């Protein structure tokens, strides 16, 4: 019989059957040498030792598996990977919608009272507006819907309007024009579900019937209140927009051409989040609030901090967590005694990548005219019936569910990004991702601010205060002719509102205008014998135009003259390039254009040229050839 009161040494490092078995045998030999000493494989006592080892091995295996599944980098189960990924804030994609650029057409009558160069111009009173959501079907039955409004009356650099003669009369007068606009469309079948809720139930969950869900388009309740999707229920603000009109934004309506919509932050208790289950179904989760009042932030003050403290001095040092006063307990409102109308799109697959000119059956549209105009009913009907659409290029981007390895990697990357703007590249990427309807932002450049002070102050001023945490965002946009212009206040306000959700509290951001330096280019060449001099020169000018395409140029980008020389010399038929002006050494002459149709910024090009490079000013600026047809000049001096 074993002696009592003796401390027995137990090893806790055994992990598998063999180590458990050997450990138990050593334990028996050490503490029970006279009780049991027959360790033969066929002995009944060994059966109990090995059965205990077997149980230990099984328990150890499941503990290891559970621990491994708790770490995203080593998890293998789909359910576990999905749960951890969404805990990190990344939502796995069950499918991807295909996207295509559609050409949308309509005809309009000509306007006999508007004649330019002997041609009757389109009568814009009959221009349609096709609201976003117009459905167009492909030949294989895939449904595409437009993402933006198609407004034929408007024409700009980001949404140009094509015009072609469609019909003429016997006297060769234009009677109808064919107008063309382009709009992005994505695939997906749109369905509507109606979910009825009874008494309040905290953290209510519902599952949508169709899968995979691509996007939840809208949710309204029986009282016509909108519900908003948020990444997590504690977030009580969402983005909302309103049309930039004199009624909605009288102080910014002048910038409507550059920002048709004004971006706002809306505080709402009616919110939900979506969760992707391992079976591919989409689950909607609501909050726990049962009050119809908005769950506002609670700011600490003497009345709500000290009200619960007894009046004796011994309780005055009671500690409080400041976060307790900045959070609410509802996490949004739960639907109560109402019916939610849920409109969403589902589908998406590799089969949605249809070929060119196959998306051409408009199945659902709601064309609109300007209601303030008195128009012919007959012509209006003809115009409505004239709408058509097609895709000049194949649709791309459609695909199935993400593989588990990609979900794992994307979740880790998403967690590191944390949806915050920290570096300069973060800010630039965020601003460029702002949809065009909130602002035509074309060029962005960011530097640290040297001062945050009143206008006119400089380093010599005793009140100068350097602020290394402040950033200057220099920006520019395009006008209707795709020429650089300064952004108006409407666009800047939208950028400010958008960045407010991502900017660090310690970062000061100032949105400023970059400088535009308009330039001209001069060069001279000798052509090779046997080539048409005019044709060679035209090709050279075309190459220089392509080089200075404004889409390729950024703020503070220098001009490398050798690159322009290389572009010209590479043109077939060019023998050599020579100095365009006597007394100057450069083969490419860059001149500053200012005044009149150009910007009023005067810049000394010659003083800013070093070793064949034209440097921009210290103030963030960009070089632009505003009138390429006249500002790029070349000469042929002869042939060799």
C-alpha positions as CSV (number, residue, x, y, z in Angstrom):
1,X,0.0,0.0,0.0
2,X,1.4,3.4,-0.9
3,X,2.6,5.7,1.9
4,X,0.5,8.8,2.5
5,X,1.9,12.3,2.9
6,X,4.6,11.7,0.2
7,X,4.7,14.4,-2.6
8,X,4.7,12.6,-5.9
9,X,6.4,14.2,-8.9
10,X,4.0,14.3,-11.9
11,X,5.3,15.3,-15.4
12,X,3.0,17.6,-17.4
13,X,5.0,17.6,-20.7
14,X,3.5,14.4,-22.1
15,X,1.6,15.0,-25.3
16,X,1.2,11.7,-27.2
17,X,0.4,8.1,-26.5
18,X,4.0,6.9,-26.2
19,X,5.0,9.7,-23.9
20,X,1.9,9.1,-21.7
21,X,2.6,5.4,-21.6
22,X,6.2,5.7,-20.7
23,X,5.4,8.3,-18.1
24,X,2.8,6.1,-16.4
25,X,5.2,3.2,-16.4
26,X,8.0,5.3,-14.8
27,X,5.4,6.6,-12.3
28,X,4.4,3.1,-11.3
29,X,8.1,1.9,-11.0
30,X,8.9,4.9,-8.8
31,X,6.0,5.0,-6.4
32,X,4.5,1.5,-6.6
33,X,7.7,-0.8,-7.0
34,X,6.3,-3.6,-4.8
35,X,2.6,-3.3,-5.7
36,X,3.0,-3.7,-9.5
37,X,6.2,-4.6,-11.3
38,X,5.0,-6.7,-14.3
39,X,5.1,-4.5,-17.3
40,X,4.7,-7.3,-19.9
41,X,2.6,-6.3,-22.9
42,X,0.1,-9.1,-22.2
43,X,-0.3,-8.3,-18.5
44,X,-3.8,-7.0,-17.6
45,X,-2.2,-4.1,-15.7
46,X,-0.7,-2.8,-18.9
47,X,-4.2,-2.6,-20.4
48,X,-5.2,0.0,-17.9
49,X,-1.9,1.9,-18.4
50,X,-2.4,2.0,-22.2
51,X,-6.1,2.8,-21.9
52,X,-5.2,5.8,-19.7
53,X,-2.5,6.8,-22.2
54,X,-5.1,6.5,-25.0
55,X,-7.5,8.9,-23.2
56,X,-4.7,11.3,-22.5
57,X,-3.6,11.3,-26.2
58,X,-7.1,12.0,-27.4
59,X,-7.6,14.9,-24.9
60,X,-4.2,16.3,-25.8
61,X,-5.1,16.1,-29.6
62,X,-8.3,18.1,-29.2
63,X,-6.7,20.7,-27.0
64,X,-4.0,21.2,-29.6
65,X,-6.6,21.4,-32.4
66,X,-8.7,23.9,-30.4
67,X,-5.6,26.1,-29.7
68,X,-4.5,25.9,-33.4
69,X,-8.0,26.8,-34.6
70,X,-8.0,29.9,-32.3
71,X,-5.2,31.4,-34.4
72,X,-6.0,32.7,-37.9
73,X,-2.6,31.9,-39.2
74,X,-3.0,28.1,-38.5
75,X,-6.8,27.6,-38.5
76,X,-8.1,25.1,-41.1
77,X,-11.9,24.9,-40.5
78,X,-13.9,27.2,-42.7
79,X,-16.3,28.2,-39.8
80,X,-13.3,29.2,-37.6
81,X,-11.6,31.2,-40.4
82,X,-14.8,33.1,-41.2
83,X,-15.4,33.9,-37.5
84,X,-11.9,35.1,-36.8
85,X,-11.7,37.1,-40.1
86,X,-15.0,38.9,-39.4
87,X,-13.8,39.5,-35.8
88,X,-10.9,41.3,-37.4
89,X,-13.3,43.4,-39.5
90,X,-12.9,41.6,-42.8
91,X,-15.9,40.2,-44.6
92,X,-15.2,37.2,-46.8
93,X,-16.5,37.5,-50.4
94,X,-18.9,34.7,-51.4
95,X,-18.9,35.9,-55.0
96,X,-17.9,38.9,-57.1
97,X,-20.0,40.8,-59.5
98,X,-18.9,41.4,-63.0
99,X,-18.6,45.0,-64.2
100,X,-18.9,46.6,-67.6
101,X,-18.8,50.0,-69.1
102,X,-22.1,50.6,-71.0
103,X,-22.7,52.9,-73.9
104,X,-26.2,54.3,-73.4
105,X,-27.9,56.0,-76.3
106,X,-30.9,58.2,-77.0
107,X,-32.1,60.4,-79.9
108,X,-33.2,64.0,-79.5
109,X,-34.7,66.3,-82.1
110,X,-32.6,69.2,-83.4
111,X,-33.3,72.8,-82.4
112,X,-33.9,75.0,-85.4
113,X,-33.3,78.1,-83.2
114,X,-29.8,76.9,-82.3
115,X,-27.5,76.8,-85.3
116,X,-23.7,76.6,-85.1
117,X,-21.6,76.5,-88.2
118,X,-24.7,75.9,-90.3
119,X,-25.7,72.9,-88.2
120,X,-28.8,72.6,-86.0
121,X,-27.7,71.6,-82.5
122,X,-29.4,69.1,-80.3
123,X,-32.5,70.2,-78.4
124,X,-31.4,69.6,-74.9
125,X,-34.9,70.1,-73.5
126,X,-35.6,66.5,-74.6
127,X,-32.5,65.1,-72.9
128,X,-33.4,62.2,-70.6
129,X,-32.2,61.4,-67.1
130,X,-31.9,57.6,-66.5
131,X,-31.7,57.0,-62.8
132,X,-29.2,54.6,-61.3
133,X,-30.5,51.1,-61.1
134,X,-31.6,50.8,-64.8
135,X,-31.4,47.0,-65.6
136,X,-29.9,45.7,-68.8
137,X,-29.8,42.0,-69.7
138,X,-27.1,40.2,-71.7
139,X,-27.8,37.5,-74.3
140,X,-27.2,34.7,-71.7
141,X,-29.7,36.2,-69.3
142,X,-27.3,37.9,-66.8
143,X,-28.8,41.1,-65.4
144,X,-26.6,44.2,-65.1
145,X,-27.7,47.4,-63.3
146,X,-26.2,50.9,-63.7
147,X,-24.4,52.4,-60.8
148,X,-24.9,56.1,-61.5
149,X,-27.5,58.4,-63.1
150,X,-27.2,58.8,-66.8
151,X,-27.8,62.6,-67.3
152,X,-27.7,63.3,-71.1
153,X,-28.1,67.1,-70.5
154,X,-24.7,67.2,-68.7
155,X,-21.3,66.8,-70.4
156,X,-17.9,67.1,-68.6
157,X,-14.4,65.7,-68.5
158,X,-15.5,62.7,-66.3
159,X,-18.7,62.1,-68.1
160,X,-18.4,63.4,-71.7
161,X,-21.4,63.2,-74.1
162,X,-21.0,61.9,-77.6
163,X,-23.0,63.4,-80.5
164,X,-23.7,62.0,-83.9
165,X,-26.1,63.0,-86.7
166,X,-28.9,60.4,-86.7
167,X,-31.4,61.8,-89.2
168,X,-31.6,64.5,-91.9
169,X,-34.4,65.8,-94.0
170,X,-34.6,66.2,-97.8
171,X,-32.8,69.6,-97.6
172,X,-29.9,68.0,-95.6
173,X,-31.0,69.7,-92.4
174,X,-30.3,67.7,-89.3
175,X,-33.6,66.6,-87.7
176,X,-32.4,64.2,-85.1
177,X,-29.2,63.7,-83.1
178,X,-27.9,60.5,-81.5
179,X,-26.5,61.2,-78.0
180,X,-24.2,58.8,-76.1
181,X,-23.1,58.6,-72.5
182,X,-21.1,56.0,-70.7
183,X,-22.0,54.5,-67.3
184,X,-20.6,51.6,-65.1
185,X,-22.9,48.6,-64.6
186,X,-22.5,45.6,-62.4
187,X,-24.1,42.2,-62.5
188,X,-26.5,40.8,-59.9
189,X,-30.2,39.8,-59.6
190,X,-32.2,42.2,-57.5
191,X,-34.8,40.8,-55.1
192,X,-36.9,42.1,-52.3
193,X,-37.7,40.4,-49.0
194,X,-40.2,41.4,-46.4
195,X,-39.4,40.5,-42.8
196,X,-41.9,41.1,-40.0
197,X,-40.8,41.8,-36.4
198,X,-43.0,41.5,-33.4
199,X,-42.0,42.4,-29.8
200,X,-38.5,43.8,-29.2
201,X,-35.8,41.2,-29.1
202,X,-32.3,42.2,-28.3
203,X,-29.6,41.4,-30.9
204,X,-32.1,39.9,-33.3
205,X,-30.7,38.0,-36.2
206,X,-32.3,37.1,-39.5
207,X,-30.9,35.2,-42.5
208,X,-31.6,36.3,-46.1
209,X,-33.1,33.6,-48.3
210,X,-30.9,34.0,-51.4
211,X,-27.2,33.6,-51.6
212,X,-24.5,34.7,-52.3
213,X,-25.5,38.3,-51.5
214,X,-23.6,40.9,-53.4
215,X,-24.9,44.1,-51.9
216,X,-27.8,45.2,-49.7
217,X,-29.2,48.1,-51.6
218,X,-31.8,49.5,-49.2
219,X,-33.8,48.7,-46.1
220,X,-36.9,50.6,-45.0
221,X,-39.4,49.8,-42.2
222,X,-43.2,50.3,-42.2
223,X,-42.8,53.9,-41.2
224,X,-40.6,54.5,-44.2
225,X,-37.5,54.9,-41.9
226,X,-34.2,53.9,-43.6
227,X,-31.9,51.5,-41.9
228,X,-28.1,51.7,-42.6
229,X,-25.4,49.1,-42.7
230,X,-22.4,49.7,-40.5
231,X,-19.1,47.7,-40.1
232,X,-19.8,47.2,-36.3
233,X,-22.9,48.0,-34.3
234,X,-21.1,50.5,-32.0
235,X,-20.6,52.9,-35.0
236,X,-23.5,55.3,-34.9
237,X,-22.6,57.5,-37.9
238,X,-22.9,56.7,-41.5
239,X,-22.3,58.5,-44.8
240,X,-25.3,60.1,-46.5
241,X,-25.5,62.4,-49.5
242,X,-27.9,65.0,-50.8
243,X,-28.1,66.7,-54.2
244,X,-26.2,69.9,-54.5
245,X,-29.1,72.3,-55.1
246,X,-29.9,75.9,-54.1
247,X,-32.4,74.4,-51.6
248,X,-30.1,71.9,-50.0
249,X,-26.8,73.8,-50.1
250,X,-27.2,77.4,-51.0
251,X,-23.7,78.3,-50.1
252,X,-22.1,75.6,-52.3
253,X,-24.5,75.3,-55.2
254,X,-22.1,77.2,-57.4
255,X,-19.8,74.2,-57.3
256,X,-22.5,71.8,-58.6
257,X,-20.6,71.1,-61.9
258,X,-17.7,69.7,-59.8
259,X,-19.6,68.2,-56.9
260,X,-23.2,67.2,-57.9
261,X,-23.8,65.8,-54.4
262,X,-22.8,67.0,-50.9
263,X,-21.5,64.3,-48.6
264,X,-22.7,64.4,-45.0
265,X,-22.3,62.4,-41.8
266,X,-25.6,61.1,-40.4
267,X,-26.1,59.9,-36.8
268,X,-28.7,57.1,-36.7
269,X,-29.9,54.5,-34.2
270,X,-31.3,52.4,-37.0
271,X,-28.4,50.3,-38.1
272,X,-27.3,46.8,-38.7
273,X,-24.3,44.7,-39.6
274,X,-24.0,41.7,-41.9
275,X,-22.3,38.4,-41.1
276,X,-21.3,35.7,-43.6
277,X,-21.9,32.2,-42.3
278,X,-19.9,29.2,-43.3
279,X,-22.8,27.9,-45.5
280,X,-22.6,31.1,-47.6
281,X,-25.8,32.6,-46.2
282,X,-25.8,36.3,-45.2
283,X,-27.0,37.0,-41.6
284,X,-28.2,40.4,-40.6
285,X,-27.6,41.4,-37.0
286,X,-29.4,44.3,-35.2
287,X,-28.8,46.1,-32.0
288,X,-30.2,45.8,-28.5
289,X,-31.9,49.2,-28.1
290,X,-35.7,49.3,-27.6
291,X,-36.1,53.1,-27.4
292,X,-37.0,55.2,-30.4
293,X,-34.6,57.9,-29.2
294,X,-31.2,58.3,-30.7
295,X,-28.4,56.8,-28.5
296,X,-26.3,59.9,-28.1
297,X,-22.8,60.0,-26.6
298,X,-22.8,60.7,-22.9
299,X,-20.4,63.5,-22.0
300,X,-19.1,63.3,-18.4
301,X,-20.2,66.2,-16.2
302,X,-20.6,66.7,-12.4
303,X,-24.3,65.7,-12.5
304,X,-23.8,62.3,-14.0
305,X,-20.4,61.4,-12.7
306,X,-20.8,62.3,-9.0
307,X,-24.4,61.7,-8.6
308,X,-23.9,58.1,-7.5
309,X,-21.2,58.8,-4.9
310,X,-22.1,58.9,-1.2
311,X,-21.6,62.2,0.5
312,X,-18.7,61.1,2.7
313,X,-15.1,62.0,1.9
314,X,-14.0,58.3,2.0
315,X,-15.6,57.6,-1.4
316,X,-14.2,60.6,-3.3
317,X,-11.2,58.6,-4.6
318,X,-13.4,56.1,-6.3
319,X,-11.9,55.4,-9.8
320,X,-13.9,55.6,-13.0
321,X,-13.2,54.3,-16.5
322,X,-13.6,57.4,-18.8
323,X,-14.8,55.1,-21.6
324,X,-17.9,54.2,-19.6
325,X,-19.2,57.7,-20.3
326,X,-18.5,57.7,-24.0
327,X,-20.3,54.5,-24.9
328,X,-24.0,53.6,-25.0
329,X,-25.4,50.2,-24.2
330,X,-27.8,49.9,-27.1
331,X,-25.5,49.3,-30.1
332,X,-28.3,50.5,-32.3
333,X,-32.1,50.0,-32.2
334,X,-33.7,46.6,-32.7
335,X,-36.8,46.5,-35.1
336,X,-40.0,46.3,-33.1
337,X,-43.6,45.7,-34.4
338,X,-42.7,46.6,-37.9
339,X,-41.9,45.1,-41.3
340,X,-38.6,45.6,-43.0
341,X,-38.5,45.8,-46.8
342,X,-35.0,44.5,-47.7
343,X,-33.8,45.1,-51.3
344,X,-30.6,43.4,-52.2
345,X,-28.7,41.9,-55.2
346,X,-27.4,38.4,-55.3
347,X,-25.5,36.2,-57.7
348,X,-22.1,36.8,-59.2
349,X,-20.0,34.1,-60.8
350,X,-17.4,33.6,-63.5
351,X,-20.2,33.2,-66.0
352,X,-21.1,36.9,-65.5
353,X,-18.0,37.9,-67.5
354,X,-20.0,38.1,-70.8
355,X,-18.4,39.1,-74.1
356,X,-18.5,42.5,-75.9
357,X,-21.7,43.8,-77.4
358,X,-23.9,41.3,-75.5
359,X,-25.4,43.5,-72.8
360,X,-28.1,45.2,-74.9
361,X,-31.6,44.5,-73.6
362,X,-33.0,47.2,-71.4
363,X,-35.4,45.4,-69.1
364,X,-36.2,48.0,-66.5
365,X,-35.8,51.8,-66.7
366,X,-37.5,55.0,-65.5
367,X,-36.5,57.8,-67.9
368,X,-37.2,61.3,-66.6
369,X,-37.6,64.7,-68.4
370,X,-37.3,68.1,-66.8
371,X,-40.7,68.5,-65.3
372,X,-40.5,72.3,-65.5
373,X,-40.6,72.3,-69.3
374,X,-43.6,72.1,-71.6
375,X,-42.7,69.4,-74.1
376,X,-44.5,67.6,-77.0
377,X,-46.0,64.4,-75.7
378,X,-45.4,62.7,-79.1
379,X,-41.7,63.6,-79.2
380,X,-41.3,62.6,-75.5
381,X,-42.7,59.1,-76.3
382,X,-40.3,58.8,-79.3
383,X,-37.4,59.9,-77.1
384,X,-38.3,57.4,-74.4
385,X,-38.5,54.6,-76.9
386,X,-35.2,55.5,-78.5
387,X,-33.0,54.5,-75.5
388,X,-30.6,51.7,-76.1
389,X,-27.4,50.3,-74.5
390,X,-24.5,48.0,-75.3
391,X,-21.1,47.1,-73.9
392,X,-18.2,47.8,-76.3
393,X,-15.8,45.7,-74.2
394,X,-16.3,42.4,-72.3
395,X,-17.5,42.4,-68.7
396,X,-14.8,41.5,-66.2
397,X,-14.4,40.9,-62.5
398,X,-17.0,38.1,-61.9
399,X,-15.9,35.2,-59.8
400,X,-16.8,32.7,-57.1
401,X,-16.1,32.6,-53.4
402,X,-12.6,33.5,-52.1
403,X,-10.4,30.5,-51.2
404,X,-9.8,30.1,-47.5
405,X,-6.1,31.0,-47.9
406,X,-7.1,34.3,-49.5
407,X,-9.6,35.0,-46.7
408,X,-6.9,34.4,-44.2
409,X,-4.3,36.6,-45.9
410,X,-6.9,39.4,-46.6
411,X,-8.1,39.4,-43.0
412,X,-4.6,39.8,-41.7
413,X,-3.9,42.6,-44.1
414,X,-7.2,44.3,-43.2
415,X,-6.4,44.1,-39.5
416,X,-3.1,45.8,-40.1
417,X,-4.6,48.6,-42.2
418,X,-7.2,49.3,-39.4
419,X,-9.2,51.6,-41.8
420,X,-7.1,54.6,-40.7
421,X,-5.2,57.3,-42.6
422,X,-1.7,57.3,-41.1
423,X,0.8,57.8,-43.9
424,X,0.8,60.2,-46.8
425,X,-0.1,57.3,-49.2
426,X,-3.1,56.5,-46.9
427,X,-4.5,60.0,-47.3
428,X,-3.8,60.1,-51.1
429,X,-5.5,56.7,-51.6
430,X,-8.5,57.7,-49.5
431,X,-9.0,61.0,-51.4
432,X,-8.7,59.3,-54.8
433,X,-11.3,56.7,-53.7
434,X,-13.9,59.4,-53.2
435,X,-16.6,58.7,-55.8
436,X,-16.7,61.3,-58.7
437,X,-20.2,62.5,-57.8
438,X,-18.8,64.1,-54.6
439,X,-16.0,65.9,-56.4
440,X,-13.8,65.9,-59.5
441,X,-10.5,65.4,-57.8
442,X,-7.7,64.8,-60.3
443,X,-4.4,65.6,-58.6
444,X,-3.3,65.2,-55.0
445,X,0.0,66.1,-53.3
446,X,0.7,66.0,-49.6
447,X,3.5,67.5,-47.6
448,X,4.0,68.3,-43.9
449,X,2.9,71.8,-43.0
450,X,5.6,74.2,-42.1
451,X,3.3,76.3,-40.0
452,X,-0.2,76.6,-38.8
453,X,-0.6,80.3,-38.4
454,X,-2.5,83.3,-39.8
455,X,-2.1,84.2,-43.5
456,X,1.0,86.2,-44.2
457,X,3.1,84.9,-41.4
458,X,6.5,83.3,-42.0
459,X,9.5,81.9,-40.2
460,X,10.7,85.4,-39.3
461,X,7.5,86.2,-37.5
462,X,7.8,85.7,-33.7
463,X,4.4,84.0,-33.6
464,X,5.5,81.3,-36.1
465,X,4.5,77.9,-34.8
466,X,5.8,74.8,-36.7
467,X,3.5,71.9,-36.4
468,X,5.0,68.5,-37.6
469,X,1.6,66.8,-37.2
470,X,-0.1,69.1,-39.7
471,X,-0.5,68.1,-43.4
472,X,-1.1,70.3,-46.4
473,X,-3.1,68.5,-49.1
474,X,-2.6,70.3,-52.4
475,X,-5.3,69.4,-54.9
476,X,-6.6,70.2,-58.4
477,X,-9.5,69.1,-60.6
478,X,-10.6,69.1,-64.2
479,X,-13.0,71.4,-65.9
480,X,-15.4,70.3,-68.7
481,X,-12.5,70.4,-71.2
482,X,-10.3,68.3,-69.0
483,X,-8.1,71.3,-68.2
484,X,-6.7,71.7,-64.7
485,X,-8.6,74.1,-62.3
486,X,-8.8,74.7,-58.6
487,X,-11.3,72.8,-56.6
488,X,-14.3,74.7,-55.3
489,X,-15.6,74.8,-51.7
490,X,-18.2,72.1,-52.3
491,X,-15.5,69.5,-53.3
492,X,-13.3,70.6,-50.4
493,X,-16.1,70.2,-47.9
494,X,-16.8,66.7,-49.2
495,X,-13.2,65.7,-48.8
496,X,-13.2,67.2,-45.3
497,X,-16.3,65.2,-44.4
498,X,-14.9,62.0,-45.9
499,X,-11.5,62.2,-44.2
500,X,-13.1,62.9,-40.8
501,X,-13.9,59.2,-40.4
502,X,-10.3,58.1,-41.1
503,X,-8.1,61.0,-39.9
504,X,-6.2,60.6,-36.6
505,X,-7.2,62.9,-33.9
506,X,-3.7,64.5,-33.7
507,X,-3.5,65.1,-37.5
508,X,-4.3,68.6,-38.7
509,X,-5.2,68.6,-42.4
510,X,-5.5,71.6,-44.6
511,X,-6.8,71.4,-48.2
512,X,-5.1,73.9,-50.4
513,X,-4.9,74.6,-54.2
514,X,-1.8,73.6,-56.1
515,X,-0.2,76.1,-58.6
516,X,-0.7,75.5,-62.3
517,X,2.2,76.4,-64.6
518,X,1.1,76.4,-68.3
519,X,4.0,75.7,-70.7
520,X,4.8,75.5,-74.4
521,X,7.2,73.2,-76.2
522,X,9.4,74.1,-79.2
523,X,11.7,71.7,-81.1
524,X,13.4,71.4,-84.5
525,X,14.3,68.3,-86.5
526,X,16.0,67.1,-89.7
527,X,14.1,64.3,-91.5
528,X,15.6,61.4,-93.4
529,X,15.5,61.5,-97.1
530,X,12.4,59.9,-98.7
531,X,10.1,60.7,-95.9
532,X,7.2,63.2,-96.0
533,X,8.3,66.1,-93.8
534,X,4.8,67.1,-92.8
535,X,3.8,63.6,-91.8
536,X,7.0,63.1,-89.8
537,X,6.5,66.4,-88.0
538,X,2.8,65.6,-87.2
539,X,3.9,62.2,-85.7
540,X,6.5,64.1,-83.6
541,X,3.9,66.5,-82.3
542,X,1.5,63.6,-81.5
543,X,4.3,61.8,-79.5
544,X,4.9,65.0,-77.5
545,X,1.2,65.4,-76.9
546,X,1.0,61.8,-75.6
547,X,4.0,62.4,-73.3
548,X,2.4,65.5,-71.8
549,X,-1.0,63.8,-71.4
550,X,-2.3,65.4,-68.2
551,X,-3.5,62.0,-66.8
552,X,0.2,61.0,-66.6
553,X,1.4,64.1,-64.7
554,X,1.5,64.7,-61.0
555,X,2.0,67.7,-58.8
556,X,5.7,68.5,-58.4
557,X,6.8,66.2,-61.2
558,X,9.9,67.6,-63.1
559,X,10.3,67.7,-66.9
560,X,13.2,65.6,-68.0
561,X,14.2,67.1,-71.4
562,X,16.1,63.9,-72.4
563,X,12.8,61.9,-72.3
564,X,11.1,64.3,-74.7
565,X,14.2,64.2,-77.0
566,X,13.9,60.4,-76.9
567,X,10.2,60.5,-77.8
568,X,10.9,62.7,-80.9
569,X,14.0,60.8,-82.1
570,X,12.1,57.5,-81.9
571,X,9.6,58.7,-84.5
572,X,10.1,57.0,-87.8
573,X,11.7,59.4,-90.4
574,X,13.5,61.6,-87.8
575,X,17.2,61.9,-88.6
576,X,18.2,64.2,-85.8
577,X,16.9,66.9,-83.4
578,X,18.7,70.2,-83.2
579,X,18.5,73.4,-81.1
580,X,15.2,75.3,-81.9
581,X,16.8,78.7,-81.0
582,X,20.2,80.2,-81.6
583,X,22.1,81.0,-78.4
584,X,20.4,78.3,-76.4
585,X,21.9,74.9,-75.7
586,X,18.8,72.8,-75.0
587,X,17.3,70.6,-77.8
588,X,13.8,71.1,-76.3
589,X,12.8,74.6,-75.4
590,X,10.2,75.0,-72.7
591,X,8.4,78.3,-72.3
592,X,6.0,79.7,-69.7
593,X,2.5,80.6,-70.9
594,X,0.5,82.9,-68.8
595,X,-2.4,85.4,-68.9
596,X,-5.5,85.4,-71.2
597,X,-6.7,81.7,-71.4
598,X,-3.7,80.5,-69.4
599,X,-3.2,80.7,-65.6
600,X,-1.7,83.9,-64.3
601,X,1.3,82.2,-62.7
602,X,4.6,83.5,-64.1
603,X,7.5,81.0,-63.7
604,X,11.1,81.4,-64.8
605,X,11.7,78.2,-66.8
606,X,15.3,79.0,-67.7
607,X,16.4,79.7,-64.1
608,X,14.7,76.4,-63.0
609,X,16.5,74.2,-65.5
610,X,19.5,72.3,-64.3
611,X,21.4,69.5,-66.1
612,X,18.6,69.0,-68.6
613,X,15.8,68.9,-66.0
614,X,13.1,71.6,-65.5
615,X,12.2,71.6,-61.8
616,X,8.9,72.8,-60.5
617,X,8.7,75.6,-57.9
618,X,9.1,75.0,-54.2
619,X,5.4,75.7,-53.8
620,X,3.6,72.5,-55.0
621,X,2.8,73.0,-58.7
622,X,2.2,71.1,-61.9
623,X,3.2,71.6,-65.5
624,X,0.4,71.6,-68.0
625,X,0.2,72.1,-71.8
626,X,-3.2,73.7,-71.9
627,X,-3.6,74.1,-75.7
628,X,-1.6,71.2,-77.2
629,X,-2.5,72.1,-80.8
630,X,-0.9,75.5,-80.6
631,X,1.5,75.2,-77.6
632,X,3.5,72.3,-79.1
633,X,5.5,73.7,-82.1
634,X,8.0,71.9,-84.2
635,X,9.9,72.8,-87.3
636,X,11.6,70.8,-90.1
637,X,14.9,72.4,-91.1
638,X,15.6,70.0,-93.9
639,X,16.4,66.4,-94.7
640,X,19.6,64.4,-94.4
